Amino acid sequence: MPIRFDHKPALVVYLTAGDPSLDATRAIAIAALDAGAAVIELGVPFSDPLADGPVIQRAMERAVARGTRLADVLLLAREIRAERPAAGLVIFSYLNPILRYGLGRFADDAAAAGVDGVLATDMIVEEAGDYLAELARAGLAPIFLAAPTSPDDRLEAIATHSKGFVYAISRTGITGTQQTLTSDAAALVARIRRWTTLPVAVGFGISNAAHFAQVAEFADAAVIGSAIVELIERATSEDGPEAAPGAVARFIKGLHLSAAADGAGPVNRELSAFSS
């Protein structure tokens, strides 16, 4: 099914699959969707996550240590799809696990699991011929990352070949929370819109209600990853993995309440933890 952002700002939630466990990730994903997330990005654990900051690196290390593999993530996607048929569902992976699994096999199995789209962080659009062909054959939406430093010809190629939405990186560097958004994000979204009418989601560093409201001024959706992964880490450490779904749901409801109040500020403990 096509990825839809029915409300603005829509929320895309990144989760590292298998952290703290696959069962917990499933429960967290369902709680996030029920709280108002439009899309779940299931991060495939990888031993060398160079694009990610320390929060997601720690989550990846824990999931890898638990033995979580791409096949497990696809099974998890199938289970989430069965429970929430209308949800947006994206596999977020480095290219290496996909190639080791087999590109054609991955495309077939992801489609059979009910996945809508795939974002391979280190897939360069100029070298994506076979990748695009396999995803198109399976009916999967390719999603590419667009950076503030991308030249116009690359942005045009990204906009042309992306389906579902375009993922705009708010800043250069690795993932992780930040205190303020730079003007680069708004300028990048404006550049992307020259070549596509697809929705644009902004990610990397979106971590609190103020960011969420700010992104709504110029983009269609915000991607929140590190802040939620850190919230899961903290809730699990303090109260056990069963506390994580509720903590994430409260965080998301707080974001939407703040957006409805025109960015009035944090409304709960989880939200305020990332707003200072």
N, C-alpha and C positions, 0 to 999 in steps of 0.2 A: 504494500500500500504506500502511497506517497507520503512523505514527511510533511506535516502541516504545522504551522504556527497560527493557531486560531485566535490568540490574544497577544497583545503587545503591552509590555515586553514578555515574550515567551522565555521559558527557562529550559536550558539543556543541562542535564546533570551528568557529570562524569563520575564513574565508580571504577575502582580497580577490582576486577572480578577475582573473588577468592580471598579478599581481605575484609573482615577477619576469617571468613569461610565462604564457601559457595552458597550455603543455605542462608547465611546472614546477608550476602549480597542480594540474593533474590528477595528477601524480606525488605531490605532497604530500598531496592528498586521499586517494589510495589508501593511502599509507603511514600516514596518520592512522587510517583505518578499520581497517587490518590491525593497528595497535598497540592498538586498543581503543576508538576513538571510536565513539559510537553514531549521531551525526548530524553531517553537514557542512553548514554554512551558507555558501553561495557569495555573497559580497558583490559587488553590481553596482557597478562604478566610477562615481563621480558627481563632478562638478566642484565641488560646494558641499556637502560632507558636514558639516553644522552640528552633528550629534549626536555626531561622532567627535572623539577627541583627536588629538594630533600624530602618533602612530605610524600610525594607520589613515589619517589625512589624507595622510601621505607616500605610503603604499601606493596610495591612490586616485589621487594625482597621477601616480605612475609608470604605473599601469595606464591612465589616461586618455591620457597622453602616448603610450603604445604603441598607442592606437586601440581599446582593448577596449570593446565595446559589449554591450548586453543580449542581442542575438542571439548573440554569441560565448559569453556565459555560459550560455545555454540549450543551445548545442551542447556545451559542456563538461559540463553536467549530464547530457546524453544519454550522453556517453562514460563518465562515472563510473558511471551506472546500468548500462550494459552490462557494465562490469568488476566491479561489486559490487552485484548485484541486490537484496540484502537491506538495503542501507545506508539510513539516514534521510537525506533530501536536501531542503534548504530553500533557496529563493531569498531573500536578504536584500537589500532595496533601498530607496532613497528612492522616493517615489511618482512623481516627475517622469519618470524613465526608463520606467516602466511606462505612464504616460499617453501619452508620446511614441510608444511602441511600439504602443499601442492596447490597452485593457484586455481586450477580448474576445479579440483575437489573442494577447495575452500568456498569458491563461489557457489557451487551446487549445494553444499551443506549449509551455508549461511542462508541462502534463499529458502531451503527446506525448513530451516529453523524459524523463519518469519522475520529475518533481519531486513530492515529497509535500506540501509546504506552502510558504507565502509569508509573509514578514514585511516589511511596508512600514513603515519606522520612523516616518514622519510621517503615517500614516493614522490619523485619529481615529475611534474606534469609533462615535461618535455620527453621523458623516458617511459611514459605510462601506456604505450600502445597496447601491449599484450594484456596488461592489467585492466585497461578500459574495455577491451574487447570481451574479456571473461566476465567482468561485472555486468556489461550490457547484455550478454547472452543469458545471464542468470536473472536479469531484471533487478539488479542492485544499483543503488545510487552511489556514484563515486563522489566523495567530499574531499576537497583539497584545502590546504592551509595557505592563506594569503598573508604576507608579512608587509609591514610598513616599508621595508627596503626593497620589495619586489618591483622590478621595472615594469613599465606599462605593457610590454609585449608578454611578459609572464602573467601579469594580472588578467590580460585578455584571454590567454590560454586557460587559466584557472577558471575564469568565469564561463568560458565556453564549454569546458568539459565537466564542470561540477553539475551535479543534479541534487535535488532536495534542498540544499542550502550551501552557501559559501561560508567557510570558517575564517574570519578575520582575526589575526593575532594582534592583540592590543599593543604589543611592544616586542622588540627583539629579545632574544635570550630564552631562558628556560621557564617552565611553568612555576607558579608559586603566587602566594598572596602579595598584595602591594597596598600602599596607603592611598595613592591617588592614581587616576587614569591620565595618561598623557594625551595631548591633542592629536597624536599620531593615529589613534584609533578612529576618530571621527573622519579625519582626512582620508584614511585608507578606505573606509566604507564608501565615502563619496566617490573615490576613484573606482572601486569595484562596480558601483551602480552605473558607470558609463557603459558597461558591457553586458549587464544581465539584469533581468527582473526577478531573479531568484531572491528569496530571503537571505539576509546576511546576519550571521550570529557572531558575536564578539567574545573572545575568550583570552585566557592567559592573564591571571591577576584579578579577575572579577571576584570579589570576596565579601562584599557587604551591601547593605541596603542603598547606600549612597551611590556605589558603582552601578547597581542594578537600575536605579532611576536614571543615572546619567546615560547609560547605554541606550535606554528606551528613547532618548531624544534623537538618536541618529541611526539606530540599527533595529532589527526585528526581534532579536533574541540575545540573551546573555548565556554564556557557558560558564558554569561554576564547577571547578574540579578540586583544586588543592584545599580550598576552605572546607568543602564537604568531606574530603578524605581525611583531613586533620580532625574534623569534628567526630568522624567515625572512630578514628584512632583514640581520641580522648575519651569518648563515651565508653568504648570498649575497655579501655584501661581502668576507668573509674568504676563502672557499673556492670561490665560484662557485655558481650556482643548483643544480647537481647535488648539492650538500651539504645543501640544505634538507630534502628528504624524510627523510633519516636523522636529522637534528637534531630534527625534529618528532616522529618516531617514538620517539626516546629520551626526549624530554620527556614524552610521553604514557605510555609504559611506566613512567617514574619516578613519575608521578602515581598510577597504579594500584598500583604496588608500595608506595608510601607509604600509600595508603588501606588496602591489605591489612594493613599493619603498624600500623594504627590511628593514622595521621598521624605516623609516627615522624620525618619530616623529609625533606629532599632527598636523592636517591640518585645524582644525576649532575650533570655540569657545567651542562647546559642548565637543569635544574630549579633548581639553587642560584643561578643568575644572577638569577632573579626572586624569590628568597626572602630576600634581604638587606634 
